[in-house]
Amino acid sequence: MKIAVLGLWHLGSVTAACCAEHFSVTGLDFDEDLIAGLKAGRAPIMEPGLDALLQEGIREGRLAFTTDERQACQDADILWICDDTPVDADDVADTQYVLTRVRRAAQHLPSGAVLIVSSQMPVGTCGKLQEEFPELHVVCCPENLRLGKALEVFRSPERIVLGVRDAETKARLEPVFGKWSQNLLWMSPESAEMTKHGINTFLAMSVTFMNELAKLCEKTGANAREVELGLKSESRIGPRAFLRAGGAFAGGTLARDVVALTRIAAEKSEPLRLIPCIKESNDQHKLWALQRLKEELGDLKGRPVAILGLTYKPGTDTLRRSLAVELCHALLNEGVDVRAYDPVIHSQPAEIGSAVWHASMADAVAGTDAVVVCTGWPEIRDADWGMLLGKMHRPLILDADGFISSPPSGARHLSVGRPAQSPSVH
């Protein structure tokens, strides 16, 4: 079995490295710098264990990389499409970016090869590709990437959704995907594509539902954490429900599917009410920290404020679609003196504009009127907050997700949906 993997950023490099534990794999991308790094065993993004797995595959001769689509595809049994589908500032996916690359590579596949689409593409994509490449078997396998846990989730998934059209393709793929799970859910490509839209949209709806409920908690004296426990104790909801009051969802993944379904509905002249409101509610919730800062400090112009954590979640070094980055720009627009710190960012990142990066948390918070905790890095969550508080001008900590479980005595600590833990700092 020979597998070619197209698109080698996070999803693709994880897919290629994990497949190479069992099969002969050629990673294909058209970015020469990216390929040079991968050939040296360096992943394009921080992911625990990935560099070592890439190096092992290369060393054992099961994993190679190239920018030559003919070389990668001409004798491949499977071409696995793993390009990250780009999104713009409104979370609209650039599907043509992926399709152009698929067409460039797929034309070199032998007749009868399987084309697996894991990129985040709208429902109907596999059908269109099947019409365009009738000699291939086009399959949908929705990605299940989790930043920071990508290897674990790929190797031991809860289940794998597979959209296929015929029994022959199913028979060919069963032993392949059986390397990672015996729980294979077979369905049509369209159902698999819609399943991915549905999962992400449901998760997005859960986040926005809980955050709206949390706003009412803040106004009524209820505690959103206690309300969460009550909701999850209900058997029709369940303890693993994606309900936790905190910051808005970010990273582009959930929003991309919300926007995709909204656009599909418009194209099909099927008016929706609920799904489009998810993004509207989430976008409004992105202003939580800014609104609370104004309530606490009044005019923000010239106020020094530190942003702690720039990546959109722990376990990654990407700043793409990070809520912290958006907050930096929102504060800069208000004239705030913005300082920033993140444990895996080691120089001034262009993404934060004129906000000033600091190499240490202590330097970032010194003299500030407030700090905003945006990412739950252990280095931030478990910091010596008593020491940091002593460096601040005002003891105000905004911590939307409640990452700091034990705020220092004397701090005014604000989290989404929970009563403040000290008097006002005015």
C-alpha positions in Angstrom: 0.0 0.0 0.0 1.5 3.3 -1.1 -0.1 6.5 0.2 0.5 10.1 -1.0 -0.5 12.9 1.4 -1.2 16.3 -0.1 -0.9 19.4 2.1 1.6 19.1 4.8 0.9 21.7 7.4 -0.6 20.5 10.7 -3.2 18.0 9.5 -1.0 16.7 6.7 2.2 16.3 8.6 0.4 14.4 11.4 -1.4 12.2 8.8 1.8 11.5 6.9 3.8 10.7 10.0 1.1 8.4 11.5 0.5 6.6 8.2 4.2 5.9 7.9 4.1 3.8 11.0 2.2 1.2 8.8 2.6 2.1 5.1 5.0 3.6 2.6 4.2 7.3 2.5 5.1 10.2 0.3 4.3 13.7 1.6 3.5 16.2 -1.2 3.4 20.0 -0.9 4.4 22.8 -3.3 6.1 24.9 -0.7 9.8 24.2 -1.0 10.7 25.6 2.4 8.1 23.5 4.1 9.4 20.4 2.3 13.0 21.2 3.3 12.0 21.4 6.9 10.0 18.1 6.8 12.9 16.3 5.1 15.0 17.4 8.1 12.4 16.0 10.5 10.9 19.4 11.5 7.2 19.8 11.6 5.8 23.1 10.4 3.9 23.6 13.7 4.5 22.7 17.3 2.9 19.4 18.1 4.1 17.1 20.9 5.9 14.0 19.6 5.5 15.0 15.9 9.1 15.8 15.1 10.3 12.5 16.6 7.7 10.6 14.6 8.7 12.3 11.4 12.4 11.5 12.0 11.6 7.9 12.8 9.6 7.5 9.5 12.4 9.1 7.5 15.1 7.0 9.2 13.1 3.7 8.6 12.7 4.6 4.9 8.9 4.6 5.1 8.4 8.4 4.8 9.6 10.8 2.1 8.7 14.3 1.0 8.6 16.0 -2.4 7.3 19.0 -4.3 6.9 16.8 -7.5 3.2 15.8 -7.9 4.0 13.2 -10.6 6.6 11.5 -8.4 4.3 11.4 -5.4 1.2 10.2 -7.3 2.1 8.0 -10.3 2.1 4.8 -8.4 0.1 5.7 -5.3 -2.9 3.6 -4.2 -4.3 6.4 -2.2 -4.0 10.2 -2.4 -5.1 11.7 0.9 -6.0 15.4 0.7 -5.0 17.1 4.0 -4.7 20.8 3.0 -6.0 23.1 5.6 -8.7 25.1 3.9 -7.9 28.8 4.4 -10.5 31.1 5.8 -10.8 34.9 5.5 -11.5 37.4 8.2 -15.2 36.5 8.0 -14.5 32.7 8.3 -15.4 32.1 4.7 -13.4 29.1 3.3 -11.2 29.5 0.2 -12.2 26.1 -1.3 -10.6 26.9 -4.7 -7.2 26.9 -3.0 -7.7 23.2 -2.1 -9.4 22.2 -5.4 -6.6 23.7 -7.5 -4.0 21.7 -5.6 -6.2 18.5 -5.8 -6.5 18.8 -9.6 -2.8 19.4 -10.0 -2.0 16.2 -8.1 -4.9 13.9 -8.9 -4.3 13.9 -12.7 -1.2 11.8 -12.1 -2.9 9.0 -10.1 -3.3 5.6 -11.7 -6.8 4.6 -12.7 -8.6 3.0 -9.8 -6.7 4.8 -7.1 -8.6 6.2 -4.0 -8.8 9.9 -3.4 -9.6 10.6 0.3 -10.7 14.1 1.2 -10.0 15.2 4.8 -9.7 18.9 4.1 -12.5 21.1 5.5 -14.6 21.4 2.3 -18.4 22.0 1.9 -20.9 19.2 1.4 -21.0 18.2 -2.3 -17.2 18.5 -2.9 -16.7 14.7 -3.2 -19.5 14.4 -5.6 -18.0 17.1 -7.9 -14.6 15.6 -7.7 -16.1 12.2 -8.6 -17.6 13.6 -11.7 -14.3 15.3 -12.6 -12.2 12.1 -12.0 -14.5 9.2 -12.8 -11.5 6.8 -13.0 -10.9 7.4 -9.2 -12.8 6.4 -6.1 -13.5 9.6 -4.1 -14.0 9.2 -0.4 -14.7 11.6 2.4 -12.9 11.1 5.8 -13.6 14.2 7.9 -10.5 15.3 9.9 -10.5 15.0 13.6 -7.4 17.1 14.4 -6.9 18.3 18.0 -4.0 20.7 18.5 -1.7 19.4 21.2 -3.2 15.9 21.1 -3.0 15.3 17.4 -1.0 12.1 17.4 -3.0 10.5 20.2 -6.3 11.3 18.5 -5.1 10.1 15.1 -3.8 6.8 16.4 -6.7 6.0 18.8 -9.8 7.8 17.6 -13.2 7.2 19.2 -14.4 6.3 15.7 -13.6 7.1 12.1 -16.3 8.4 9.8 -15.9 7.3 6.2 -18.1 8.3 3.2 -17.8 5.9 0.3 -20.0 5.0 -2.7 -19.2 1.3 -3.4 -18.4 -2.0 -1.6 -15.1 -2.4 -3.4 -13.7 0.9 -2.0 -15.0 0.0 1.4 -13.3 -3.4 1.3 -10.0 -1.7 0.2 -10.1 0.8 3.0 -11.2 -1.4 5.9 -7.7 -2.8 6.6 -6.2 0.6 6.2 -8.3 2.4 8.7 -8.5 -0.7 10.8 -4.9 0.1 11.9 -6.4 2.9 14.1 -9.9 1.9 15.0 -12.4 -1.0 14.7 -15.2 1.5 15.0 -15.6 2.6 11.4 -18.8 4.4 10.5 -19.6 3.9 6.8 -22.0 6.2 5.0 -22.3 8.2 1.8 -19.7 10.9 1.0 -22.4 13.6 1.3 -23.5 12.3 4.8 -19.9 12.2 5.9 -19.4 15.8 4.7 -22.5 16.9 6.4 -21.5 15.1 9.6 -18.4 17.2 9.9 -20.4 20.4 9.3 -22.9 19.2 11.9 -20.4 18.3 14.6 -18.6 21.6 14.4 -21.8 23.6 14.2 -23.3 21.8 17.2 -20.1 22.4 19.2 -20.2 26.1 18.2 -23.8 26.3 19.2 -23.0 24.7 22.6 -20.3 27.3 23.3 -22.5 30.3 22.3 -25.5 28.9 24.3 -23.4 28.5 27.5 -21.9 32.0 27.1 -25.2 33.6 26.6 -26.5 31.8 29.7 -23.4 33.0 31.5 -24.1 36.6 30.7 -27.4 36.2 32.5 -25.6 34.6 35.4 -23.4 37.7 35.7 -26.5 39.9 35.9 -28.5 37.7 38.3 -25.9 36.4 40.8 -25.9 32.9 39.5 -22.6 31.1 39.0 -22.2 29.7 35.5 -19.8 26.9 36.8 -22.6 25.6 39.1 -25.1 25.9 36.3 -22.9 23.8 34.1 -22.8 21.1 36.7 -26.6 21.2 36.8 -26.9 21.0 33.1 -24.5 18.1 32.7 -26.2 16.1 35.4 -29.3 15.9 33.1 -29.1 12.6 31.3 -30.4 14.1 28.0 -27.4 16.5 28.0 -24.7 14.4 29.6 -21.4 15.0 31.5 -19.2 15.4 28.3 -21.4 18.1 26.7 -19.4 21.0 25.3 -20.8 23.4 27.8 -18.4 25.7 29.6 -18.7 29.4 30.0 -15.6 31.3 28.9 -14.2 33.0 25.9 -15.6 33.0 22.4 -14.6 30.1 20.2 -11.7 30.9 18.0 -9.2 29.4 15.6 -11.5 29.4 12.6 -12.4 25.7 12.7 -15.9 25.9 14.3 -16.8 29.2 12.6 -15.8 27.8 9.2 -18.5 25.2 9.3 -21.1 27.6 10.7 -20.4 29.9 7.8 -20.4 27.0 5.4 -23.9 25.8 6.4 -25.2 29.4 6.3 -23.9 29.9 2.8 -25.2 26.5 1.6 -28.6 27.4 2.9 -28.5 30.7 1.0 -27.5 28.9 -2.2 -30.3 26.4 -1.8 -32.8 29.1 -0.9 -33.5 27.4 2.4 -33.8 30.1 5.0 -32.3 29.3 8.4 -32.7 31.2 11.6 -30.7 29.4 14.3 -27.3 28.6 12.6 -26.5 32.1 11.3 -27.1 33.5 14.8 -24.3 31.3 16.2 -21.6 33.3 14.6 -23.4 36.6 15.4 -23.5 35.6 19.1 -19.9 34.5 19.2 -18.6 37.6 17.4 -20.5 39.7 20.0 -19.0 37.7 22.9 -15.4 38.4 21.6 -15.9 41.8 23.1 -16.4 40.5 26.7 -12.9 41.4 27.9 -13.1 44.9 26.2 -16.5 45.6 27.8 -15.4 44.5 31.2 -12.2 46.6 31.0 -14.3 49.7 30.2 -16.7 48.9 33.1 -13.7 48.6 35.5 -11.4 51.3 34.3 -13.5 53.7 32.4 -11.7 55.5 29.5 -9.0 53.0 28.3 -6.9 55.5 26.4 -3.3 55.3 27.5 -4.0 52.5 30.1 -1.3 49.8 30.2 -2.9 46.3 29.9 -1.1 43.0 29.5 -2.3 40.1 27.4 -1.1 36.8 28.7 -1.2 34.0 26.1 -1.4 34.7 22.4 -2.0 31.3 20.9 -5.6 30.3 20.6 -5.1 27.3 22.8 -2.3 25.6 24.7 -0.2 23.1 22.9 0.3 25.0 19.7 2.4 27.9 18.5 0.1 29.1 15.8 -1.5 32.6 16.1 -3.9 32.0 13.3 -7.4 33.3 14.1 -6.4 33.7 17.8 -8.8 35.5 20.0 -5.9 37.1 21.9 -4.6 38.6 18.7 -8.0 40.0 17.9 -8.2 41.4 21.4 -4.8 43.1 21.0 -6.1 45.0 18.0 -9.4 45.9 19.6 -7.5 47.4 22.6 -5.0 49.2 20.3 -8.0 50.8 18.6 -9.1 52.1 22.0 -5.6 53.6 22.5 -4.6 51.1 25.1 -0.9 50.6 25.8 -0.9 46.8 25.1 1.9 44.5 26.3 1.9 40.8 25.4 3.5 37.6 26.6 3.2 33.9 25.5 5.5 31.1 26.6 6.1 29.7 23.1 6.4 33.0 21.3 10.0 34.1 21.4 10.1 37.4 19.4 7.8 40.2 18.4 5.1 38.6 16.2 3.8 40.7 13.3 0.2 39.6 14.1 -0.1 41.8 17.2 0.7 45.0 15.4 2.1 47.7 17.7 1.4 45.8 20.9 4.7 45.2 22.6 5.9 41.6 23.1 7.8 40.8 26.3 10.1 37.9 27.0 8.8 37.4 30.5 5.5 37.5 32.2 6.8 39.7 35.0 8.0 42.3 32.5 4.7 42.2 30.7 2.5 42.9 33.7 4.8 45.4 35.4 2.9 48.7 36.0 -0.2 47.6 34.3 -3.8 48.5 35.2 -5.1 45.1 34.2 -4.0 41.7 32.8 -6.1 39.6 30.5 -5.5 35.9 30.6 -6.2 34.5 27.1 -4.6 31.1 27.0 -4.5 28.4 29.7 -0.8 27.6 29.4 0.5 25.9 32.6 3.2 28.6 32.9 0.4 31.2 33.1 -2.2 29.2 35.0 0.3 28.2 37.7 2.4 31.4 37.8 3.3 33.1 41.1 0.4 35.4 41.0 1.2 36.9 44.3 4.5 38.1 42.9 2.9 39.3 39.7 0.2 41.1 41.5 2.9 43.1 43.4 4.2 44.4 40.1 0.9 45.6 38.8 -0.4 49.1 39.3 -4.0 47.8 39.8 -4.9 44.3 40.9 -7.3 43.6 38.1 -7.3 40.2 36.4 -9.7 39.3 33.5 -9.7 35.6 33.0 -12.7 34.7 30.8 -12.2 30.9 31.0 -11.3 30.8 34.7 -7.9 29.3 34.0 -6.6 30.7 37.4 -8.2 28.4 39.9 -6.8 30.2 43.0 -6.5 34.0 42.3 -4.2 35.8 44.7 -5.7 37.5 47.7 -6.5 41.1 47.0 -6.9 40.7 43.2 -10.2 41.5 41.5 -10.7 38.4 39.4 -13.4 38.4 36.7 -14.5 35.4 34.7 -17.4 34.8 32.3 -20.6 33.9 34.2 -19.2 34.1 37.7 -19.4 36.8 40.4 -16.2 39.0 40.8 -14.0 37.7 43.7 -13.2 41.1 45.2 -14.5 44.7 45.4 -14.0 47.1 42.5 -10.5 48.5 41.9 -11.8 52.0 41.2 
